[in-house]
Amino acid sequence: VNVLNNLALAHSSSEPDKALALFQRTLKLLDGGLVMDKAARAMVLNNMAVLVERSLVDVAGGGGGLLAPARRMSQVSGAEARVLAMYSRAHALKAKSLPADDERLASTAFNLGRLAVVLGCYGEALPYLTPLAASGSTEAGVLVARAHIGLGAPSKALPVLYGLVEDARRGVRRGSERKAVFAAVCALAEHYEALAGAQAAAGQLSGARRSYLLLLQMLARVYGPRHPVLCRPLRRVAQVLVGECKFDGARQALAYACGICDAVFGPEVTALSGMMAALGHVVCGVGSSAESVSLAGALFAFDAQTAELAHGASSPRMVDALNNLGWCQLQAGEVGRAVAVFERALAASKEASDGAHLGARARVLNNLAFVRLEASEFDEAEALLRRALFICERVRGPEHIDLAVVLTNLAGVYVRTGNYTLAESMLYQSLRIKTKVLSPAHPSLVANLELLAGLHASRGQMATARRLLEGAQAAAERALGSEHPLLARMRENTALVQAGSMVTASSAWLPADHLIVAREAPVHAIGNNGGSLVVPQAQLWQDFPADVEAVRCAA
């Protein structure tokens, strides 16, 4: 058994198929009853699981990057489920045959917990990883923090990450050899990045900004100021700055990252494509002048070209690129071209029914609905938004920012058709989500409060309307300062409410982890037009069964 196991390990890097066959041969030998050794069987199962895991594209190198949607181990299927089963069986066998403090038991527990975190099984990963983190494993500590963030509890991740950062700092101070110091600095940088992500998820945007800036200073000193390793934290700090409405700083960070990518990799790389998309969003956030819209349109067109080359014509990345380009054309007044681009994006999103394609489809449906809303085609707008809402609720989850965007726009439809009760309910749902994921002064959150204030004002509830606006204004002043342009509009709206008039609000880009987002419709003045809710025509829902089937397949 030992010889076969070692031989398989020797072949695992260069000839994985041969190594897998040797592991299977070893398991057959153990199954034959000649060797009744639970620890040996657990060892082979663990090594075999590690080998199979390397071949999984979605899992390989899954320690960083975006978090997977939360789910249970019973919902995992395919090769990932087989690897999880092997790790689970190996851990169970070792638990029966080895003492609790044996390193071999800890290694299998770590592998099982790590894969569970990568696959989104956060709740089931914590029992395996938490004891390892408590015993001093920094790798397990990072995974525990990621699991808490994945479960929607970033505040629980922060103490773990603060401890890891402090341990890494001590390692840097203690290091004497150059290699040891470099390793400690790399560990500290990794922990700072995780800490900044947790702070951003917890809504501590100023803390996240400081952590990202410290991380950038460290990376620049270790690798140099023009190294590609700076690009990801530059993009992340730009997200935080957008959340704080500091668009000029975000634009500078992304432009610097674009310059690094262009110099190192050339203009046709995926990384630069993503940076260009992010820069386009920030340019649009700075203002709606013809110059900024034109620049953003050029950036999004470039993003669409490179996304098609790198990912294919029907990839989620391509769908989002087209969605962004269509919105920019809409801002430039090219409604016909924008609708054609949106329709192309919608057709591409139907090529597959995985979570990424469905999320992209929901964003396109949202933006198509905006076109219908602006044309006063309320039935069509409601049908499209209801489809987007169905997808977001089931694929994105109940607290995703895309869901908040769709709820806000659907409320806008009901405001325009006079159904204020339903509009108010949806706005409060949207507000609950946004207060968790956006900074208090974000334009989208302010727009939500302004529309709610307008709804209450239209019913004569001036005290409630005034309280909503004053609370938003106070939060905005604390975050942005009293001279910010957003404050001027908020003061005007407060004066309107005091005078018994209606309230207006403008559109805003929303921050998301990948900076590819749905756009919110502008919120118009609220008037008592006497309209009523209209039942959508049947033909507008002709694609809805396909959405239901796609969501069912993804689930």
C-alpha positions, 0 to 999 in steps of 0.5 A: 500500500505504501509503495503504491501510494508513493508511486502515485504521488510521484506521478501526480504532477507529470502523469495525473491519469497514471497516478489516479489509476495507481490510487484506485489500485491501492484502494482495491487492495485495501478493499480486498481485506488483505490490509485492514488499516483505516488510517492507510485507507484515509491517507489514500483517499485524501491524496486521491481527492487532492489529485482530482481536485487539481483537475477541476477548473472552477476549484483550482487556485480557489483560495482568493477572488470572488466568493461562491454563492452560499449552499450546502454540501448536499447541493454540490454535484459532479466531480466536486461532489465526488471530491468532497465525498472522498475528503469526508470519508478520509476524515471520518476514517482518520477520526476513528483511528487517530488521536484528535491532535494528530497532524494527519487528521488536521491535514484532511480536515483542512482540505475538506474545509478549504474545498467546502469554502471554495464551493460555497458550503460555508456553514459546513466548513466552519466546524473543520476550520475553526479548531485549526484556526484556534490552534494557530493555522493562518491558512485556516484563519483566512478560510474561516474569515472567508466563510463568515463573509460568505455567510453574510456575517463580515463582522465575525470575520474582522476579529479573525483577520485583525489577529492574522494581520497582527501576527504577520506584522510580528513576523515581519519585525522578527525576520532576519533573513531576506527570504523569511522577511519576504514571506512574512510581507507576502503573508501580511499583504494577503491578510490586509487584502482579506481584511479590506474585503471584510471591512468593505462587506461590513460597510466600513468603507473608510477602514477598507480604503485605509487597508487597501492603501496600506496594502498598495504601499507594501506591494509597491515597496516589495514588487515595484510601483509598476508591477501587475500585482498592484492591479487587483487592489487598485481596482478594489480600492476604486470600488470603495472610493465609488461607494464613498462617492469619491469618483475622481480618486476612483478614476485615478486608481483605475487609470493607473491600473490600466497603464500597468496592464497596458505596459506589461501585457499589451492592450488586448488582455482580459485584465485590461478589459475589466479595468476599462469597464470599471473605468467606464463606470467611474467616468459615467459616475463623474458626470453625464456630459457628452464628453464623459458619455462618449469616453465611457462608450469607447471604453465599453466598446473596447471591453466588449471586443476583448471580452468576445475574444477572451471569453466567447460571444455568449459568455456572461462577461460578454453579456455584461460588456454588451449591457454596459455598452447599450446603457452608454448608447442610451445615455447618448440618445441612441435608443435604437442602437441601445435596444439592439445591443440589449437584445443581442445581450439577452440572446447571448444570456440564453445560451446557458442556464448557470448562475453567471448567465442568469445574473447577467440576464437579469441585468439586461432585463432590468435595463431593457425595462428602463427603456420601456419605462422611459417610453411610458410602456409600463406593462412591458417595463413591469413584465421585464422587471418581474422576470429580472426580480424572479431571477435575482431572488432565486439566483442572487439571493435576498440581499444582493444589490442587483435585487435592490436595483430591480426592486427600486425600478419596479417601484418606479413603475408602480409610482408612475401607474399610481400604485403607491402602496406596492411601490412603498413596500418595494422601496423599503425592501430595496432600502433594507438591502442597500443600507447593508451593502452601500455607504450611507451617502451613496447616491443610490441609497439617497435616491431610495430615501428621496423617492420614499420621502416623495411617496410620503409627501404625496400622501400628506405625511410631511413629517415622515418625508422630512425625517427621511430627507434630513437623516439622509442629508446628515449621513451624506454630510458626515461622509462627503462634507457640506460642499458636495454637489449631492448635498445641494440637491438634498437641501433643495428637496428638503425645502420642497417638502417643507413647501409641500411639493414633490421630491425628485431623485437621480440615477446612480451606478451601484458598486458590485464586486466585479463592477459590472452592474445593472443601472437604476432608472431615474426617479421622476417627480411623484404626482397624483395621476390617478393611474392604476396597476395594469395587468401585463399582456400575456405576450410580454410573458412569453419568455418567462417559462424559459426563465423558470426552467433556467433557474430550475436547471441552475438550482 
